[in-house]
Amino acid sequence: MIQWKEEITIDTNIENVWSLFLDRNIKQIMPKVEKHTVIEKREGEVGAKHEQTYREGKRLETYIVETLAYEDLEDKKYKQIRFVLGKAFEINLSFKLLKISDTQTAFIYEGSNKGVNFVGRAMLKLGSEKSNNKVVEEFMQKVNEEAMKI
């Protein structure tokens, strides 16, 4: 299993950053997501399910993303999701925003990637921690860049 927890400070209002995690804006921070449609409950509800389609090169992968936790307070925002990718990996992600001031937000990105079968576990062992860290860092920078445009 691969796990991570990273934090950065974004120089903008917490609401600006949070807006990037709304369904209508998700492609801004996840450009490889081609489709993100709610299929059960509503956005912002624990237990909500979305059908998401992701493009990796020429390959399209469709899976169900479940919202495990959701909190939208004035000084704290939190969303936790889970999905199984390619019947091989269970991915758990959480996005936490904490208001530092009216012009600064702490963004904490935490997650894990666990092989759910032999193939998934073997692929994770063969993969490098360095490449996973690069993906996490690139995502955090993308969130920072997009938040600064708002």
URGI-V777856 format. One record per pair of residues at least 24 apart in sequence whose C-alpha atoms are under 8 Angstrom apart, sorted by sequence separation. I is the first residue (numbers start at 1). GAP is how many residues later the second one is. D is the distance in Angstrom with one decimal. If there is no record, write none. Layout:
# URGI-V777856
I;GAP;D / I;GAP;D
This chain:
# URGI-V777856
32;24;7.1 / 45;24;7.9 / 46;24;6.0 / 61;24;7.7 / 75;24;4.8 / 89;24;6.3 / 90;24;5.2 / 45;25;6.6 / 61;25;7.1 / 74;25;8.0 / 89;25;5.5 / 90;25;6.4 / 44;26;6.1 / 89;26;4.6 / 90;26;6.3 / 44;27;8.0 / 88;27;5.7 / 89;27;5.5 / 88;28;5.3 / 89;28;7.9 / 87;29;7.4 / 88;29;5.8 / 88;31;6.5 / 89;31;5.7 / 109;31;7.6 / 88;32;4.4 / 88;33;7.8 / 18;59;7.1 / 14;61;7.5 / 18;79;7.4 / 17;80;7.9 / 14;83;6.8 / 14;84;7.1 / 14;85;5.7 / 13;86;7.6 / 13;88;7.6 / 14;88;7.5 / 17;88;7.8 / 13;89;5.4 / 14;89;7.8 / 12;90;7.3 / 13;90;4.8 / 14;90;7.1 / 12;91;4.5 / 13;91;5.7 / 14;91;5.4 / 11;92;5.6 / 12;92;4.9 / 13;92;6.3 / 11;93;4.5 / 12;93;6.3 / 10;94;5.7 / 11;94;6.5 / 9;95;6.7 / 10;95;5.2 / 9;96;5.6 / 10;96;6.3 / 9;97;4.5 / 10;97;7.0 / 8;98;5.9 / 9;98;6.1 / 7;99;6.9 / 8;99;5.4 / 7;100;5.5 / 8;100;6.7 / 7;101;4.3 / 6;102;5.7 / 7;102;6.3 / 5;103;7.0 / 6;103;5.4 / 5;104;5.7 / 6;104;6.4 / 4;105;7.9 / 5;105;4.2 / 4;106;5.5 / 5;106;6.6 / 3;107;7.7 / 4;107;5.5 / 3;108;5.7 / 4;108;6.4 / 3;109;4.3 / 30;109;7.8 / 2;110;5.4 / 3;110;6.5 / 29;110;7.2 / 1;111;6.9 / 2;111;5.2 / 1;112;5.7 / 2;112;6.5 / 1;113;4.5 / 29;113;5.8 / 1;114;6.7 / 29;114;5.6 / 29;117;7.0 / 28;118;6.9 / 1;120;7.6 / 2;122;7.5 / 1;123;7.0 / 20;123;7.6 / 17;126;7.5 / 20;126;7.7 / 2;127;7.8 / 17;127;8.0 / 20;127;7.2 / 4;129;8.0 / 17;130;5.2 / 16;131;6.1 / 8;132;7.7 / 10;134;5.9 / 16;134;6.4 / 12;135;7.0 / 12;136;6.6 / 10;137;7.7 / 11;137;7.3 / 10;138;8.0
